[in-house]
Amino acid sequence: MEYLVHHARRVPFSSQVMVDEVEVVELIDELRASLPEEIKQANWTVQEQQRLIAEAHAEAGRITSRANERAESTIQDHEILRRVERMSQQTLREAQTRADDIVREAEAYALEQLQQLEAHLSRTLATVKRGVEALQSSQPPDGRAGGHADHSSSGGGRVGTLPHAHGTTEGKAL
């Protein structure tokens, strides 16, 4: 178009020029034909740019969402771990307390059993002492030790008294 205007004939005594109508109409038709394609191309470029931007925003949203999920999961895992640690420490404390109680109960039971055994042994020892004393006091004065009599002529054993376990005496063959 510039070319047509610069090379056109000038109208005398004015700043106007004369252009060939056919050439101008052909140029306008060419502009019309090429202009919509360029506008279409520009619109497509803008739309493609907007689509890419939307995809980038969507991807950024997905990445952010996944990162938040991972962070939340990590926080939950950490909280679960802390809760499990607290529970295990509590279980250990309870187990230690129970073990201490069992040991105390076992020691108390053992002490009670030993005291009962000691009392029983003391009674048994006292019974044995009384038996020894009884046998020593029933010994003949001739001084024979062992308390054995001559069994060959009597044809039997000597019957005497032995202390019973509870301090009583019964007739038993010696």
Rosetta constraint file for C-alpha pairs under 8 A:
AtomPair CA 1 CA 5 HARMONIC 6.31 0.50
AtomPair CA 1 CA 24 HARMONIC 7.42 0.50
AtomPair CA 1 CA 27 HARMONIC 7.07 0.50
AtomPair CA 2 CA 6 HARMONIC 6.07 0.50
AtomPair CA 3 CA 7 HARMONIC 6.03 0.50
AtomPair CA 4 CA 8 HARMONIC 5.75 0.50
AtomPair CA 4 CA 19 HARMONIC 6.71 0.50
AtomPair CA 4 CA 24 HARMONIC 7.78 0.50
AtomPair CA 5 CA 17 HARMONIC 7.02 0.50
AtomPair CA 5 CA 19 HARMONIC 6.87 0.50
AtomPair CA 8 CA 17 HARMONIC 5.94 0.50
AtomPair CA 8 CA 18 HARMONIC 5.69 0.50
AtomPair CA 8 CA 19 HARMONIC 5.35 0.50
AtomPair CA 8 CA 20 HARMONIC 7.90 0.50
AtomPair CA 9 CA 17 HARMONIC 5.48 0.50
AtomPair CA 9 CA 18 HARMONIC 5.26 0.50
AtomPair CA 9 CA 19 HARMONIC 6.96 0.50
AtomPair CA 10 CA 14 HARMONIC 7.76 0.50
AtomPair CA 10 CA 15 HARMONIC 7.35 0.50
AtomPair CA 10 CA 16 HARMONIC 6.11 0.50
AtomPair CA 10 CA 17 HARMONIC 4.30 0.50
AtomPair CA 10 CA 18 HARMONIC 6.12 0.50
AtomPair CA 11 CA 15 HARMONIC 7.05 0.50
AtomPair CA 11 CA 16 HARMONIC 5.56 0.50
AtomPair CA 11 CA 17 HARMONIC 5.39 0.50
AtomPair CA 11 CA 18 HARMONIC 6.68 0.50
AtomPair CA 19 CA 23 HARMONIC 7.82 0.50
AtomPair CA 19 CA 24 HARMONIC 7.30 0.50
AtomPair CA 20 CA 24 HARMONIC 6.41 0.50
AtomPair CA 21 CA 25 HARMONIC 6.13 0.50
AtomPair CA 22 CA 26 HARMONIC 6.12 0.50
AtomPair CA 23 CA 27 HARMONIC 6.16 0.50
AtomPair CA 24 CA 28 HARMONIC 6.14 0.50
AtomPair CA 25 CA 29 HARMONIC 6.13 0.50
AtomPair CA 26 CA 30 HARMONIC 6.18 0.50
AtomPair CA 27 CA 31 HARMONIC 6.17 0.50
AtomPair CA 28 CA 32 HARMONIC 6.06 0.50
AtomPair CA 29 CA 33 HARMONIC 6.08 0.50
AtomPair CA 30 CA 34 HARMONIC 6.07 0.50
AtomPair CA 31 CA 35 HARMONIC 5.53 0.50
AtomPair CA 32 CA 36 HARMONIC 6.62 0.50
AtomPair CA 33 CA 37 HARMONIC 7.19 0.50
AtomPair CA 34 CA 38 HARMONIC 6.37 0.50
AtomPair CA 35 CA 39 HARMONIC 6.10 0.50
AtomPair CA 36 CA 40 HARMONIC 5.87 0.50
AtomPair CA 37 CA 41 HARMONIC 5.97 0.50
AtomPair CA 38 CA 42 HARMONIC 6.03 0.50
AtomPair CA 39 CA 43 HARMONIC 5.96 0.50
AtomPair CA 40 CA 44 HARMONIC 5.96 0.50
AtomPair CA 41 CA 45 HARMONIC 6.08 0.50
AtomPair CA 42 CA 46 HARMONIC 6.14 0.50
AtomPair CA 43 CA 47 HARMONIC 6.02 0.50
AtomPair CA 44 CA 48 HARMONIC 5.91 0.50
AtomPair CA 45 CA 49 HARMONIC 6.01 0.50
AtomPair CA 46 CA 50 HARMONIC 6.12 0.50
AtomPair CA 47 CA 51 HARMONIC 6.03 0.50
AtomPair CA 48 CA 52 HARMONIC 6.09 0.50
AtomPair CA 49 CA 53 HARMONIC 6.11 0.50
AtomPair CA 50 CA 54 HARMONIC 6.04 0.50
AtomPair CA 51 CA 55 HARMONIC 6.08 0.50
AtomPair CA 52 CA 56 HARMONIC 6.01 0.50
AtomPair CA 53 CA 57 HARMONIC 6.13 0.50
AtomPair CA 54 CA 58 HARMONIC 6.06 0.50
AtomPair CA 55 CA 59 HARMONIC 5.99 0.50
AtomPair CA 56 CA 60 HARMONIC 5.97 0.50
AtomPair CA 57 CA 61 HARMONIC 6.04 0.50
AtomPair CA 58 CA 62 HARMONIC 6.18 0.50
AtomPair CA 59 CA 63 HARMONIC 6.04 0.50
AtomPair CA 60 CA 64 HARMONIC 5.97 0.50
AtomPair CA 61 CA 65 HARMONIC 5.94 0.50
AtomPair CA 62 CA 66 HARMONIC 6.06 0.50
AtomPair CA 63 CA 67 HARMONIC 6.03 0.50
AtomPair CA 64 CA 68 HARMONIC 6.04 0.50
AtomPair CA 65 CA 69 HARMONIC 6.09 0.50
AtomPair CA 66 CA 70 HARMONIC 6.06 0.50
AtomPair CA 67 CA 71 HARMONIC 6.03 0.50
AtomPair CA 68 CA 72 HARMONIC 5.96 0.50
AtomPair CA 69 CA 73 HARMONIC 5.92 0.50
AtomPair CA 70 CA 74 HARMONIC 5.93 0.50
AtomPair CA 71 CA 75 HARMONIC 6.06 0.50
AtomPair CA 72 CA 76 HARMONIC 6.02 0.50
AtomPair CA 73 CA 77 HARMONIC 5.90 0.50
AtomPair CA 74 CA 78 HARMONIC 5.97 0.50
AtomPair CA 75 CA 79 HARMONIC 6.05 0.50
AtomPair CA 76 CA 80 HARMONIC 5.98 0.50
AtomPair CA 77 CA 81 HARMONIC 6.03 0.50
AtomPair CA 78 CA 82 HARMONIC 6.13 0.50
AtomPair CA 79 CA 83 HARMONIC 6.04 0.50
AtomPair CA 80 CA 84 HARMONIC 6.02 0.50
AtomPair CA 81 CA 85 HARMONIC 6.07 0.50
AtomPair CA 82 CA 86 HARMONIC 6.14 0.50
AtomPair CA 83 CA 87 HARMONIC 6.09 0.50
AtomPair CA 84 CA 88 HARMONIC 5.99 0.50
AtomPair CA 85 CA 89 HARMONIC 6.09 0.50
AtomPair CA 86 CA 90 HARMONIC 6.13 0.50
AtomPair CA 87 CA 91 HARMONIC 6.05 0.50
AtomPair CA 88 CA 92 HARMONIC 6.04 0.50
AtomPair CA 89 CA 93 HARMONIC 6.14 0.50
AtomPair CA 90 CA 94 HARMONIC 6.11 0.50
AtomPair CA 91 CA 95 HARMONIC 5.96 0.50
AtomPair CA 92 CA 96 HARMONIC 6.00 0.50
AtomPair CA 93 CA 97 HARMONIC 6.07 0.50
AtomPair CA 94 CA 98 HARMONIC 6.04 0.50
AtomPair CA 95 CA 99 HARMONIC 5.96 0.50
AtomPair CA 96 CA 100 HARMONIC 6.05 0.50
AtomPair CA 97 CA 101 HARMONIC 6.18 0.50
AtomPair CA 98 CA 102 HARMONIC 6.11 0.50
AtomPair CA 99 CA 103 HARMONIC 6.13 0.50
AtomPair CA 100 CA 104 HARMONIC 6.14 0.50
AtomPair CA 101 CA 105 HARMONIC 6.03 0.50
AtomPair CA 102 CA 106 HARMONIC 5.93 0.50
AtomPair CA 103 CA 107 HARMONIC 6.01 0.50
AtomPair CA 104 CA 108 HARMONIC 6.05 0.50
AtomPair CA 105 CA 109 HARMONIC 6.06 0.50
AtomPair CA 106 CA 110 HARMONIC 5.99 0.50
AtomPair CA 107 CA 111 HARMONIC 5.99 0.50
AtomPair CA 108 CA 112 HARMONIC 6.11 0.50
AtomPair CA 109 CA 113 HARMONIC 6.10 0.50
AtomPair CA 110 CA 114 HARMONIC 6.02 0.50
AtomPair CA 111 CA 115 HARMONIC 6.03 0.50
AtomPair CA 112 CA 116 HARMONIC 6.17 0.50
AtomPair CA 113 CA 117 HARMONIC 6.08 0.50
AtomPair CA 114 CA 118 HARMONIC 5.96 0.50
AtomPair CA 115 CA 119 HARMONIC 6.14 0.50
AtomPair CA 116 CA 120 HARMONIC 6.12 0.50
AtomPair CA 117 CA 121 HARMONIC 5.93 0.50
AtomPair CA 118 CA 122 HARMONIC 5.95 0.50
AtomPair CA 119 CA 123 HARMONIC 6.24 0.50
AtomPair CA 120 CA 124 HARMONIC 6.09 0.50
AtomPair CA 121 CA 125 HARMONIC 5.88 0.50
AtomPair CA 122 CA 126 HARMONIC 6.06 0.50
AtomPair CA 123 CA 127 HARMONIC 6.16 0.50
AtomPair CA 124 CA 128 HARMONIC 6.16 0.50
AtomPair CA 124 CA 165 HARMONIC 6.86 0.50
AtomPair CA 125 CA 129 HARMONIC 6.10 0.50
AtomPair CA 126 CA 130 HARMONIC 6.19 0.50
AtomPair CA 127 CA 131 HARMONIC 6.18 0.50
AtomPair CA 127 CA 163 HARMONIC 7.09 0.50
AtomPair CA 127 CA 164 HARMONIC 7.64 0.50
AtomPair CA 127 CA 165 HARMONIC 6.18 0.50
AtomPair CA 127 CA 166 HARMONIC 6.72 0.50
AtomPair CA 127 CA 167 HARMONIC 5.48 0.50
AtomPair CA 128 CA 132 HARMONIC 6.17 0.50
AtomPair CA 128 CA 163 HARMONIC 7.83 0.50
AtomPair CA 129 CA 133 HARMONIC 6.09 0.50
AtomPair CA 130 CA 134 HARMONIC 5.97 0.50
AtomPair CA 130 CA 163 HARMONIC 7.23 0.50
AtomPair CA 130 CA 167 HARMONIC 7.38 0.50
AtomPair CA 131 CA 135 HARMONIC 6.11 0.50
AtomPair CA 131 CA 162 HARMONIC 6.41 0.50
AtomPair CA 131 CA 163 HARMONIC 5.16 0.50
AtomPair CA 132 CA 136 HARMONIC 6.05 0.50
AtomPair CA 133 CA 137 HARMONIC 6.03 0.50
AtomPair CA 134 CA 138 HARMONIC 6.22 0.50
AtomPair CA 134 CA 162 HARMONIC 7.86 0.50
AtomPair CA 134 CA 163 HARMONIC 7.87 0.50
AtomPair CA 135 CA 139 HARMONIC 6.46 0.50
AtomPair CA 135 CA 162 HARMONIC 7.81 0.50
AtomPair CA 139 CA 143 HARMONIC 7.73 0.50
AtomPair CA 139 CA 144 HARMONIC 7.97 0.50
AtomPair CA 139 CA 147 HARMONIC 6.09 0.50
AtomPair CA 140 CA 144 HARMONIC 7.30 0.50
AtomPair CA 140 CA 147 HARMONIC 7.81 0.50
AtomPair CA 144 CA 148 HARMONIC 7.97 0.50
AtomPair CA 149 CA 158 HARMONIC 7.34 0.50
AtomPair CA 150 CA 154 HARMONIC 7.77 0.50
AtomPair CA 151 CA 155 HARMONIC 6.03 0.50
AtomPair CA 151 CA 156 HARMONIC 6.02 0.50
AtomPair CA 151 CA 157 HARMONIC 6.21 0.50
AtomPair CA 151 CA 158 HARMONIC 7.71 0.50
AtomPair CA 152 CA 156 HARMONIC 7.75 0.50
AtomPair CA 157 CA 173 HARMONIC 6.47 0.50
AtomPair CA 157 CA 174 HARMONIC 6.51 0.50
AtomPair CA 158 CA 173 HARMONIC 6.20 0.50
AtomPair CA 158 CA 174 HARMONIC 5.81 0.50
AtomPair CA 159 CA 171 HARMONIC 6.73 0.50
AtomPair CA 159 CA 172 HARMONIC 5.99 0.50
AtomPair CA 159 CA 173 HARMONIC 4.59 0.50
AtomPair CA 159 CA 174 HARMONIC 5.86 0.50
AtomPair CA 160 CA 171 HARMONIC 5.76 0.50
AtomPair CA 160 CA 172 HARMONIC 5.99 0.50
AtomPair CA 160 CA 173 HARMONIC 6.36 0.50
AtomPair CA 160 CA 174 HARMONIC 6.48 0.50
AtomPair CA 161 CA 169 HARMONIC 5.74 0.50
AtomPair CA 161 CA 170 HARMONIC 5.40 0.50
AtomPair CA 161 CA 171 HARMONIC 4.69 0.50
AtomPair CA 161 CA 172 HARMONIC 5.84 0.50
AtomPair CA 162 CA 169 HARMONIC 5.30 0.50
AtomPair CA 162 CA 170 HARMONIC 5.95 0.50
AtomPair CA 162 CA 171 HARMONIC 6.75 0.50
AtomPair CA 162 CA 172 HARMONIC 6.47 0.50
AtomPair CA 163 CA 167 HARMONIC 5.72 0.50
AtomPair CA 163 CA 168 HARMONIC 5.38 0.50
AtomPair CA 163 CA 169 HARMONIC 4.16 0.50
AtomPair CA 163 CA 170 HARMONIC 6.64 0.50
AtomPair CA 164 CA 168 HARMONIC 4.86 0.50
AtomPair CA 164 CA 169 HARMONIC 5.14 0.50
AtomPair CA 164 CA 170 HARMONIC 6.56 0.50
